[in-house]
Amino acid sequence: MKICLVSDSHDHRRLLASAVTEAKGLGAQVVLHCGDLVAPSTLHSITKLGLPIHIIYGNNTGDLFHLSRIAAESKAS
């Protein structure tokens, strides 16, 4: 299984989406974000790509409830 491993996106939605899009094109089947995602809305830039998303909270993490909810919904796709 190929994994898209990203971290420290700090709400840079365009860059995060670009990285995940490229990884998906190279065969990634899942996204693992290793901290510092910040705002839950940042996840919306990659949920449309249809990959399950797993997140690890960092020291710059915003709304944990909504981050977890959006990530969990990505796994149902």
N, C-alpha and C positions, 0 to 999 in steps of 0.2 A: 504494500500500500504506500502510495506517495502522499506526503503530508506537506501542506503549506504552513510553514512556521514563521510567524511574524511577532514583533513586539514593539513597544514604545511608539505606537502610531500617534498618540497625543492629538487626536481629532483631525489628523491630516487625511480626510476622507478620500480625496482624489488619489493620493499616493498609495493608501491602503488598498483601494479598489484596483488600482493598476497592478500592484504586486500580486494580489489574489487572482486577478484575471490571468496574468501571465502564468502563475503556478497551475491554475486550472487547465490552461492550454498545454502545459507540460505533463498533465496527467494527475495532478493533485486531486484527492478524493475527500479531503477534510481540511479544515483550517484550525490551527492551534495558535491562539493569540496569547503570548506569554507576558501579559502585564502592560499597564499604562495605556489602556484604550481610552480612558477618560469618560466621555459622554456616551450614553446608550445610543443616541441617534447616529453615532459613527458606524455602528453595526449595520444600519440600513444601507450603507454604501456597498456592503458585500453580501447581504442576505439574498439579494436578487440573483446572485450567481449560482444559487441552488446547492451549495456545499454545506454540510453540517459544520457548525462552528462551536469550538470549545474555548472557553476563556479562563485565564488565570488572572486573579486580581493583582494589581501592582500597587505601588505607593501613590499613584495618581489615578485613582479609580473613582468615578462618580457614583451614580445611582445603582447600587449593587442589585437591587430588586429587578429593575428594568433590564439591566445588562443580562442577568440570568434568564429572565423571561424571553428576551429576544433570541438568545443563544439556544435555549431549549426549543423554541419554535423552529429554528433552523434545522434541527434534527428530525422534526416531523415531516419535513418536505420530501 
